[in-house]
Amino acid sequence: MTAATLIEVKNLSKVFSGANGNQFHVLSDIDLRVTEGDFVALLGPSGSGKSTLLRIIAGLIQPTTGQVLYRGQPFSGTNPGVSMVFQSFALFPWLTVLENVELGLRYATITRAQKRDKAIAAIDMIGLDGFEGAYPKELSGGMRQRVGIGRALVMEPDILLMDEPFSALDVLTAENLKRDILELWQMGKIPTKAIVLVTHGIEEAVYMADRALVLSRDPARIVNNMQIPLPHWRDRKSDPFTRLVDELYSILTQAKDAKAIVAETSAPTVRKITIIPDVAPGAVTGFIELVDDLGGRVDLYKIGESLAFDLEDLLPIVETCRIFEFATVSSGDFDLTPIGRKLADATVLERKTIFREQSLRYVPFMERILWVLQSKRNSQMPREFFLEILQKNLGREEAETQLDTLISWGRYAELFAYDEDSKLLYLEEMDTDDAVPE
């Protein structure tokens, strides 16, 4: 018997408009189906639009094109069949545990006594029996998140949407909460018929979900729909488990995290600009040193586990190494290239030279910054000039982040200098007294 379709997303796209009229494509051509019995994990690089997609499914954000159907029907406003658990605990500090959970029933057409009974049952189900009268400030982080889950479950939703619900918790608390949620789900102790989990942890997805949807970014598209057929409870050390984790690592590291935009300056030629992840040079060199000490090749899942790195920590470093050609990635394995090994063994000054050469070779906007500074008579240019270029195709926040990263890398490679007070980029060979006003 075919499982009933609960949620269907059809040809969905989302475009945000910036203050200057620019449009930013976050989601593009998203099609997905969630049926009864599904536990789906959404994975993707940071900023890929996972949370935006979840909020559109919940009806908290409207799509630009396409539609979301609940049980085959469109809906207006919030989705009547879903409840959502957020990354932040989102509790009202002046309300007790019981009162916070009861908020989930504020629009329910039942009596006050019935609301109270349902809330108490939900609190008992999530393991907070005895804390009904406590206030959020009296609870640990894990207990606060349990209150948020109770508030979502008290509505008896068909679909439970969870947006990185464990990321704000310490490791042990998160593990306990994951196991409790899985037990409630596996034993049928909750009315929920499907769960959709946004996570940045590949191992978390393989441990909990039965299907993983992998998103690319800029804009986000579903690039893989991977089944996770392992029976519960799952052994993280088993070969089938690690193979699936490795496969997801491989898919995610092959998905293009970088994108290209076009520079519109007075340069002789118009070139594409590779956007580099927001990661510090020291994080890259430290990771390369570690991999070199381990023989020049590592399994990304195992090294991430050893370092307690999740997807959000590891992917930017891996992608930066790929952009600068310090490493290659295949089937979840990270291999240093000859230039990567050379970097690991280099002195501090030699590393700066290597970074300088690789930056100019593989990050065209870095070359563009240098070209502009060299073209100026006083060899200086306000930060705002470069920010405006980036902003033509990026939002203000992303353009700021990208420029900060470029400045950090450029200063490390000694391509140019930057003065925070005057917001000027300038060449160090010049007289800095002239370049940077007092």
C-alpha positions in Angstrom: 0.0 0.0 0.0 1.4 3.4 -1.0 2.0 5.8 1.8 -0.1 9.0 1.8 1.6 12.1 0.6 1.6 14.7 3.3 3.7 17.5 1.8 4.4 18.1 -1.9 6.7 21.0 -3.0 6.4 21.8 -6.7 8.8 23.8 -8.8 9.5 26.1 -5.9 11.8 29.1 -6.1 12.5 31.9 -3.6 14.0 35.3 -4.5 14.8 38.0 -2.0 15.1 41.6 -3.0 17.8 43.8 -1.5 17.5 47.4 -0.3 19.2 48.6 -3.6 16.8 46.6 -5.8 19.1 43.6 -6.4 17.5 40.2 -6.4 19.1 37.2 -4.6 18.0 33.7 -5.7 18.0 31.5 -2.6 16.0 28.5 -3.9 15.5 27.3 -7.4 13.3 24.5 -8.9 12.8 22.6 -5.7 10.6 19.5 -6.0 10.1 17.2 -3.1 7.6 14.9 -1.5 7.1 13.9 2.1 4.9 10.9 2.8 3.7 9.2 5.9 6.5 7.4 7.8 9.2 9.6 6.3 12.1 10.9 8.4 13.9 13.3 6.0 17.1 15.2 6.7 18.0 18.3 4.8 21.7 18.8 4.3 23.7 21.5 2.5 26.5 24.0 2.9 26.1 27.0 5.2 23.7 29.5 3.6 22.3 27.1 1.1 18.7 27.9 2.0 17.8 24.8 4.2 16.1 26.9 6.8 14.3 29.1 4.2 12.9 25.9 2.6 11.7 24.7 6.0 10.0 28.0 6.7 8.3 28.0 3.3 6.9 24.5 4.0 5.6 25.8 7.4 4.0 28.7 5.6 6.1 31.3 7.6 7.6 32.5 4.3 5.9 32.7 0.9 7.7 31.3 -2.2 8.3 33.5 -5.2 7.2 30.8 -7.6 5.9 27.3 -7.2 3.7 26.0 -4.4 3.5 23.8 -1.3 0.6 21.4 -1.0 -0.6 19.8 2.3 -2.4 16.5 1.7 -2.8 17.6 -2.0 -4.3 21.0 -1.2 -2.9 24.5 -1.2 -3.2 26.5 2.0 -3.2 30.1 3.0 -1.0 31.4 5.7 0.7 28.9 8.0 0.6 25.2 7.1 -2.2 23.6 9.2 -0.4 20.2 9.3 3.0 21.2 10.7 4.7 22.3 13.8 8.2 23.7 14.0 11.1 23.4 16.5 13.7 26.1 16.1 17.4 26.2 16.7 16.9 28.8 19.5 14.7 27.6 22.3 12.2 30.4 21.5 10.6 30.3 25.0 8.9 33.1 26.8 10.9 33.7 30.0 8.0 35.0 32.0 5.9 31.9 31.3 6.2 28.5 33.1 7.0 25.3 31.3 3.3 24.4 31.3 2.3 27.8 30.0 4.9 27.7 27.3 3.7 24.4 26.1 0.1 25.5 26.2 0.9 28.3 23.8 1.0 25.6 21.0 -2.8 25.2 21.6 -3.7 28.9 21.8 -5.8 28.7 18.6 -7.2 25.2 19.3 -11.0 25.1 19.6 -11.0 23.1 22.9 -11.7 24.0 26.5 -9.1 25.4 28.8 -9.2 22.2 30.8 -8.5 20.2 27.7 -5.6 22.4 26.8 -4.2 21.9 30.2 -4.5 18.1 30.0 -2.9 18.0 26.6 0.0 20.2 27.7 0.6 18.1 30.8 0.6 14.9 28.7 3.1 16.5 26.3 5.4 17.5 29.1 5.3 14.0 30.5 6.0 12.5 27.1 9.2 14.7 26.6 10.5 13.8 30.0 9.8 17.0 32.0 7.2 15.6 34.4 7.6 17.6 37.6 8.9 20.8 36.0 5.5 22.1 34.9 5.8 25.2 37.2 9.4 25.9 36.4 10.5 29.0 34.5 13.0 28.7 31.5 15.8 30.3 33.6 15.6 27.4 36.0 16.2 24.8 33.1 19.3 23.6 31.3 19.6 24.1 27.6 18.5 20.5 26.9 15.4 20.9 29.1 14.5 24.2 27.3 14.7 22.5 24.0 12.5 19.7 25.3 9.9 22.4 26.2 10.1 23.7 22.6 9.6 20.2 21.3 6.7 19.7 23.7 5.0 22.9 22.5 5.3 21.6 18.9 4.0 18.1 19.6 1.1 19.2 21.8 -0.6 20.4 18.5 -0.4 16.7 17.3 0.9 17.8 13.9 1.2 15.5 10.9 4.7 16.8 10.2 7.3 17.9 12.7 9.8 20.4 11.2 13.0 20.7 13.1 15.5 23.4 12.3 18.9 22.4 13.7 17.4 21.6 17.1 20.5 20.2 18.6 23.1 22.7 17.5 22.9 25.0 20.6 23.4 22.0 23.0 26.5 20.4 24.3 27.4 17.0 22.9 26.1 14.8 25.6 22.8 16.7 26.0 22.3 16.6 22.2 22.9 12.8 22.1 20.4 12.2 24.8 17.8 14.3 23.1 18.4 12.7 19.8 17.9 9.3 21.3 14.7 10.3 23.1 13.2 11.7 19.9 14.1 8.6 18.0 12.5 6.4 20.7 9.3 8.5 20.6 9.3 8.2 16.8 10.2 4.6 16.5 7.8 3.4 19.2 4.9 5.5 17.8 4.6 7.4 21.0 4.0 10.7 19.2 1.2 11.5 16.8 3.5 12.9 14.1 3.4 11.0 10.8 6.6 12.5 9.3 9.7 14.4 10.5 11.8 16.8 8.4 15.1 17.7 10.1 17.5 20.5 9.0 21.0 19.6 10.1 24.6 20.5 9.5 25.8 17.1 10.9 26.2 14.3 8.3 26.5 11.7 11.0 23.4 13.1 12.7 21.5 12.7 9.4 22.6 9.1 8.9 21.9 8.3 12.6 18.4 9.6 12.7 16.9 9.9 9.2 15.7 7.4 6.6 16.4 9.8 3.7 18.8 12.7 3.1 18.2 15.5 0.6 21.4 17.3 -0.3 21.1 20.9 -1.4 23.7 22.9 -3.4 23.8 26.7 -3.0 23.5 30.0 -4.9 20.7 29.2 -5.5 19.9 26.0 -3.7 18.8 23.0 -5.7 18.3 19.4 -4.6 21.3 17.6 -6.0 20.8 14.2 -4.3 18.0 12.2 -2.7 19.8 9.4 -0.8 18.0 6.6 1.0 19.3 5.5 4.4 18.1 1.9 4.7 19.8 1.0 7.9 17.6 -0.4 10.7 17.4 1.4 14.0 19.2 1.4 16.3 22.2 2.3 14.2 25.8 1.5 15.1 28.0 4.5 14.3 31.1 2.3 14.1 29.6 -0.2 11.6 30.9 -0.4 8.0 27.5 0.3 6.5 27.1 3.4 8.6 30.5 4.8 7.8 30.0 4.1 4.1 26.9 6.1 4.0 28.5 9.0 5.9 31.5 8.9 3.5 29.1 8.9 0.5 27.3 12.0 1.8 30.6 13.7 2.5 31.6 13.0 -1.1 28.3 14.4 -2.4 28.5 17.5 -0.3 32.2 18.3 -1.1 31.5 17.8 -4.8 28.6 20.2 -4.7 29.8 23.6 -5.8 30.0 25.8 -2.7 31.6 28.6 -4.7 29.9 30.7 -7.3 30.8 33.2 -9.9 29.8 36.8 -10.4 30.9 39.4 -12.9 33.0 42.4 -12.0 31.9 45.6 -13.5 35.0 47.9 -13.2 37.1 49.8 -15.6 39.6 47.0 -15.9 40.8 46.0 -19.4 38.9 42.7 -19.2 35.8 41.5 -17.5 36.5 38.4 -15.4 34.5 36.1 -13.2 35.0 36.2 -9.5 35.3 33.1 -7.4 33.7 33.5 -4.1 35.8 31.9 -1.3 34.3 30.5 1.9 34.5 32.5 5.1 37.4 30.8 6.7 40.6 32.1 8.3 44.0 31.4 6.8 45.2 29.9 10.1 42.3 27.3 10.0 43.4 26.2 6.5 47.1 25.9 7.3 46.4 24.2 10.6 44.2 21.6 8.8 46.8 21.0 6.1 49.5 20.5 8.7 47.4 18.0 10.5 46.6 16.1 7.3 50.3 16.1 6.3 51.2 14.7 9.7 48.7 11.9 9.1 50.3 10.9 5.8 48.7 13.4 3.4 45.3 11.7 3.1 42.4 11.4 5.5 38.8 10.3 5.6 36.7 13.4 6.1 34.2 11.7 8.3 36.9 10.2 10.6 38.9 13.4 10.8 35.7 15.4 11.4 34.8 13.0 14.2 38.2 13.2 15.7 38.2 17.0 15.7 34.5 17.2 16.8 33.9 19.2 13.5 30.5 19.2 11.9 29.6 20.0 8.4 29.6 23.8 9.0 33.1 23.6 10.4 34.7 21.3 7.9 33.2 22.2 4.5 34.5 25.8 4.3 38.0 24.5 5.0 37.7 21.7 2.5 36.3 24.0 -0.2 39.0 26.6 0.4 41.7 23.9 0.0 40.1 22.8 -3.3 39.8 26.4 -4.6 43.5 27.0 -3.9 44.4 23.5 -5.2 46.0 22.5 -1.9 43.9 19.3 -2.0 41.5 17.1 -3.9 38.5 15.3 -2.6 37.1 12.0 -3.9 34.7 9.5 -2.3 35.0 11.3 1.1 38.8 11.2 1.1 40.9 14.4 1.4 44.2 14.2 -0.4 46.9 16.9 -0.3 48.3 17.9 -3.7 52.0 18.5 -4.2 51.5 22.3 -3.5 49.5 21.4 -0.4 52.4 19.2 0.9 54.8 22.0 0.1 52.7 24.4 2.1 52.6 22.1 5.1 56.5 21.9 5.1 57.1 25.6 4.4 58.3 28.3 6.7 56.0 31.2 7.6 57.5 33.4 4.8 57.4 30.6 2.3 53.7 30.0 3.1 52.9 33.7 2.4 54.5 33.4 -1.0 52.6 30.2 -1.8 49.3 31.8 -0.7 50.1 34.9 -2.7 50.7 32.9 -5.9 47.7 30.7 -5.4 45.4 33.6 -4.6 46.3 35.5 -7.7 46.0 32.3 -9.8 42.6 31.0 -8.5 40.8 34.0 -6.9 40.4 36.5 -9.7 38.8 39.2 -7.4 42.0 39.2 -5.4 43.9 40.0 -8.6 41.3 42.7 -9.3 41.8 44.4 -5.9 45.6 44.4 -6.6 45.1 45.8 -10.1 42.9 48.6 -8.8 45.4 49.6 -6.1 48.3 49.5 -8.5 46.3 51.6 -11.0 45.7 54.4 -8.4 48.2 57.2 -8.1 48.2 57.0 -4.4 47.8 53.2 -4.3 44.8 53.2 -2.1 41.0 52.7 -2.4 38.1 52.8 0.1 36.6 49.6 1.2 33.2 50.8 0.0 34.4 50.7 -3.6 35.0 47.0 -3.6 31.9 46.4 -1.5 29.7 48.1 -4.1 31.1 45.7 -6.8 30.3 42.6 -4.7 26.9 44.0 -3.8 25.8 44.1 -7.4 25.3 40.3 -7.2 25.3 39.6 -3.5 23.2 40.9 -0.6 24.8 43.5 1.7 25.5 41.0 4.5 27.1 38.4 2.2 29.1 41.0 0.4 30.4 42.3 3.7 31.4 38.8 4.7 33.1 38.1 1.4 35.1 41.3 1.4 36.2 40.6 5.0 37.4 37.2 3.9 39.2 38.6 0.9 40.9 41.3 3.0 42.0 38.7 5.5 43.5 36.5 2.9 45.1 39.5 1.0 46.7 40.7 4.2 48.0 37.3 5.1 49.5 36.9 1.6 50.9 40.4 1.9 49.3 41.5 -1.3 47.9 44.6 0.3 47.3 46.2 3.7 44.1 47.5 5.3 43.4 50.2 7.9 40.3 49.5 9.9 39.9 53.1 11.1 40.0 54.8 7.7 38.5 51.8 5.9 41.2 52.0 3.2 42.9 49.2 1.3 46.4 50.2 0.2 49.7 48.8 -1.0 52.4 48.5 1.7 55.2 49.6 -0.6 53.7 53.1 -0.5 54.2 55.7 2.2 51.5 54.7 4.6 51.5 58.2 6.2 50.2 59.5 2.9 47.9 56.5 2.4 46.2 56.4 5.7 45.0 59.7 7.1 45.3 60.4 10.8 
